[in-house]
Amino acid sequence: MMQLHQDYNEFIKRDTEIVVLGPENAKAFKAYFEQNGLQFYGIPDEKHSVLDLYEQKVNLLKLGRMPAQMVIDKNGILRYVHYGNSMKDIPENVEILQLIDTL
């Protein structure tokens, strides 16, 4: 999330909203967003209903959900998906911004 936060204004310039879903409860999610001054949307998904819908991977050996990034266009069409194998396996913002520029 912090990587997205660093280039938040670049996403906004492209008329793009960032929405982060997480498996935490609402109170923990809100506290994390407030502590880190995150400006984008955060949606707690404690029951994992949306996370499961998009087939976000779980690795019990790594204690939970693996990162996933998706780009959904304004018509609701999934244009890009990346399922990471670890928290280090996240596309750079420049890659996502370039993709958005082509849509």
Backbone bond lengths (Angstrom), bond angles and torsions (degrees), N, CA, C in turn:
res aa  C-N    CA-C-N  psi(-1)  N-CA   C-N-CA  omega(-1)  CA-C   N-CA-C  phi
1 M - - - 1.451 - - 1.520 111.48 -
2 M 1.318 116.35 -35.67 1.457 118.74 -177.72 1.525 111.04 -66.69
3 Q 1.319 117.22 -32.33 1.468 120.22 176.86 1.530 110.00 -62.08
4 L 1.310 117.01 -44.72 1.468 120.51 177.92 1.528 110.79 -63.55
5 H 1.313 115.53 -38.60 1.468 121.22 -179.91 1.535 111.07 -60.39
6 Q 1.331 116.90 -37.80 1.468 121.16 -177.31 1.526 112.39 -60.77
7 D 1.317 117.19 -34.49 1.468 121.11 -178.64 1.522 112.26 -112.13
8 Y 1.302 116.72 25.63 1.459 121.43 -177.34 1.524 112.16 -51.36
9 N 1.321 117.13 -45.07 1.474 120.40 -177.88 1.525 112.17 -64.27
10 E 1.322 117.73 -31.27 1.466 120.74 177.19 1.531 110.70 -66.68
11 F 1.310 116.53 -37.82 1.466 120.12 176.55 1.530 110.31 -66.70
12 I 1.323 116.46 -43.39 1.463 121.23 179.95 1.529 110.67 -62.33
13 K 1.337 117.69 -40.25 1.467 121.06 177.32 1.525 111.59 -58.05
14 R 1.329 116.08 -26.68 1.462 121.42 -178.61 1.529 111.62 -96.70
15 D 1.332 116.54 15.69 1.464 121.66 179.99 1.525 111.13 55.63
16 T 1.322 115.19 42.11 1.464 122.26 -176.46 1.523 109.85 -119.15
17 E 1.302 115.64 129.37 1.465 120.96 175.71 1.523 109.16 -95.69
18 I 1.314 115.50 142.77 1.463 121.64 174.16 1.519 106.60 -102.89
19 V 1.318 115.30 129.14 1.458 121.56 176.66 1.523 107.10 -127.67
20 V 1.314 116.28 123.70 1.453 121.81 -179.00 1.517 108.51 -111.66
21 L 1.316 115.50 127.70 1.462 120.68 174.16 1.517 108.28 -107.18
22 G 1.301 116.21 141.40 1.453 119.74 -180.00 1.512 111.43 -142.22
23 P 1.325 116.16 155.08 1.460 120.60 -176.50 1.534 114.43 -79.96
24 E 1.315 117.19 2.37 1.454 120.76 -178.21 1.529 110.97 -78.34
25 N 1.327 114.89 165.17 1.462 118.41 174.94 1.529 109.03 -77.60
26 A 1.311 116.10 166.49 1.463 121.84 -173.72 1.529 112.19 -59.51
27 K 1.312 118.12 -40.55 1.462 121.18 -177.74 1.532 110.87 -64.71
28 A 1.316 117.40 -46.02 1.469 121.39 179.50 1.518 111.27 -66.60
29 F 1.310 116.37 -39.76 1.465 121.12 -179.59 1.525 109.96 -64.24
30 K 1.322 116.40 -46.16 1.468 121.43 179.83 1.529 110.49 -61.88
31 A 1.311 116.77 -43.08 1.465 120.64 -179.56 1.528 110.75 -62.63
32 Y 1.329 117.75 -41.63 1.468 121.01 178.95 1.528 110.51 -63.54
33 F 1.306 117.34 -44.47 1.463 121.26 179.79 1.524 110.87 -63.22
34 E 1.313 117.28 -42.54 1.463 120.49 -179.72 1.523 111.58 -68.45
35 Q 1.332 117.57 -42.22 1.467 121.45 -179.74 1.518 112.46 -63.28
36 N 1.328 116.62 -31.24 1.459 121.11 -176.11 1.525 113.79 -103.41
37 G 1.320 117.43 2.33 1.452 121.70 177.17 1.523 113.73 60.15
38 L 1.322 116.74 36.23 1.460 120.98 -178.31 1.524 109.34 -73.94
39 Q 1.329 116.12 132.53 1.460 121.36 -174.57 1.515 113.41 -96.95
40 F 1.310 118.24 -12.37 1.458 119.95 -177.34 1.517 110.88 -91.51
41 Y 1.314 115.37 -179.78 1.463 121.18 -175.80 1.523 111.46 -80.35
42 G 1.303 115.48 140.08 1.458 121.76 175.44 1.517 109.27 -127.87
43 I 1.309 115.85 129.19 1.459 120.71 -178.92 1.525 109.04 -122.97
44 P 1.324 116.91 114.66 1.459 118.35 176.02 1.529 109.78 -72.57
45 D 1.310 115.33 137.78 1.467 121.15 179.95 1.528 107.99 -129.74
46 E 1.322 113.87 62.70 1.464 121.58 -174.16 1.534 112.76 -57.11
47 K 1.324 116.55 -32.62 1.473 120.31 179.91 1.534 111.96 -88.87
48 H 1.330 116.38 -1.99 1.474 123.47 176.59 1.524 113.51 63.57
49 S 1.309 117.97 22.07 1.465 119.89 -176.96 1.528 112.03 -66.88
50 V 1.324 118.51 -43.65 1.469 120.68 179.00 1.526 109.90 -76.31
51 L 1.319 116.36 -41.81 1.467 120.24 179.38 1.529 110.70 -59.04
52 D 1.318 117.10 -40.18 1.468 120.76 177.53 1.527 111.34 -69.96
53 L 1.318 116.92 -36.92 1.460 121.09 179.27 1.535 111.04 -58.29
54 Y 1.327 115.94 -39.81 1.461 120.96 179.48 1.539 112.38 -91.98
55 E 1.315 116.00 9.37 1.470 123.72 173.99 1.523 113.45 58.09
56 Q 1.329 115.93 41.37 1.453 119.22 174.95 1.521 108.24 -66.01
57 K 1.312 116.46 132.40 1.461 122.66 -174.03 1.525 112.08 -74.29
58 V 1.326 114.38 151.31 1.454 122.34 175.25 1.514 107.31 -121.66
59 N 1.334 116.61 135.23 1.456 121.74 175.60 1.516 106.88 -129.09
60 L 1.311 116.52 105.08 1.459 120.62 -176.59 1.527 111.93 -64.37
61 L 1.335 117.31 -30.17 1.464 120.04 178.38 1.530 111.60 -67.70
62 K 1.318 116.56 -25.49 1.465 121.10 178.17 1.528 110.78 -102.70
63 L 1.301 115.72 15.01 1.468 123.71 172.83 1.515 115.02 64.76
64 G 1.320 116.98 38.92 1.453 116.42 171.85 1.503 116.13 141.97
65 R 1.315 113.63 -152.92 1.457 122.44 -174.55 1.518 111.22 -75.67
66 M 1.316 114.44 140.24 1.455 121.28 175.22 1.526 108.37 -86.26
67 P 1.322 117.11 153.66 1.469 118.46 -178.64 1.522 111.83 -66.75
68 A 1.304 115.22 148.00 1.467 122.27 175.12 1.517 107.21 -143.27
69 Q 1.323 115.78 136.25 1.456 120.62 174.95 1.512 108.35 -125.41
70 M 1.323 115.16 137.83 1.454 121.29 -178.87 1.517 109.53 -137.42
71 V 1.325 114.48 148.53 1.459 120.70 172.63 1.517 106.12 -118.20
72 I 1.314 114.88 120.65 1.459 122.06 178.97 1.518 106.75 -116.60
73 D 1.331 116.24 125.16 1.464 118.86 -176.49 1.530 111.33 -76.70
74 K 1.316 116.42 177.92 1.464 121.51 -175.88 1.522 113.12 -67.76
75 N 1.337 117.09 -13.54 1.465 120.98 175.82 1.527 111.84 -93.76
76 G 1.340 116.08 4.83 1.454 120.49 179.02 1.520 114.11 81.33
77 I 1.328 116.95 15.82 1.463 120.70 -179.14 1.521 109.57 -93.72
78 L 1.315 116.03 127.70 1.458 122.00 177.42 1.522 108.38 -70.52
79 R 1.324 117.16 114.46 1.466 122.39 -175.16 1.521 113.26 -101.56
80 Y 1.332 116.76 -20.46 1.458 120.64 -176.18 1.510 107.83 -157.21
81 V 1.323 115.99 141.89 1.460 120.61 173.21 1.523 109.00 -145.43
82 H 1.298 115.34 138.06 1.468 122.00 175.14 1.521 107.61 -134.21
83 Y 1.318 115.69 118.30 1.457 121.63 174.79 1.519 107.41 -100.17
84 G 1.320 117.04 116.34 1.460 121.62 -178.28 1.513 112.34 -85.54
85 N 1.332 114.87 155.86 1.459 121.62 177.22 1.517 112.27 -95.25
86 S 1.333 116.19 -12.40 1.459 121.78 177.46 1.528 107.26 -162.31
87 M 1.313 116.64 175.21 1.459 120.10 179.00 1.536 111.10 -69.60
88 K 1.317 117.49 -16.44 1.468 121.05 176.36 1.524 111.37 -82.03
89 D 1.322 116.58 -14.28 1.459 122.47 -176.06 1.527 110.02 -98.25
90 I 1.331 114.86 68.23 1.456 121.82 -179.92 1.529 107.15 -128.43
91 P 1.323 118.32 130.38 1.469 119.83 178.66 1.527 111.55 -59.12
92 E 1.321 115.57 146.19 1.461 120.43 176.03 1.525 109.07 -67.16
93 N 1.314 116.20 149.92 1.466 120.58 179.30 1.520 112.03 -56.81
94 V 1.331 117.19 -37.44 1.462 120.33 -178.44 1.525 110.73 -59.06
95 E 1.326 117.40 -36.26 1.476 121.20 177.80 1.520 110.91 -64.95
96 I 1.315 116.52 -43.37 1.465 120.56 -179.66 1.532 109.85 -69.67
97 L 1.310 117.46 -40.63 1.466 120.74 179.08 1.525 111.37 -63.84
98 Q 1.327 117.50 -39.87 1.467 120.49 176.86 1.518 110.99 -63.00
99 L 1.317 116.52 -40.03 1.462 120.64 177.32 1.525 109.90 -62.10
100 I 1.312 117.25 -45.95 1.466 121.32 179.72 1.534 109.99 -59.81
101 D 1.318 116.99 -38.48 1.460 120.92 179.75 1.524 112.32 -62.28
102 T 1.322 118.01 -25.21 1.457 121.07 -179.04 1.527 112.64 -86.55
103 L 1.318 117.71 -12.98 1.473 120.13 -177.69 1.521 111.40 -81.17
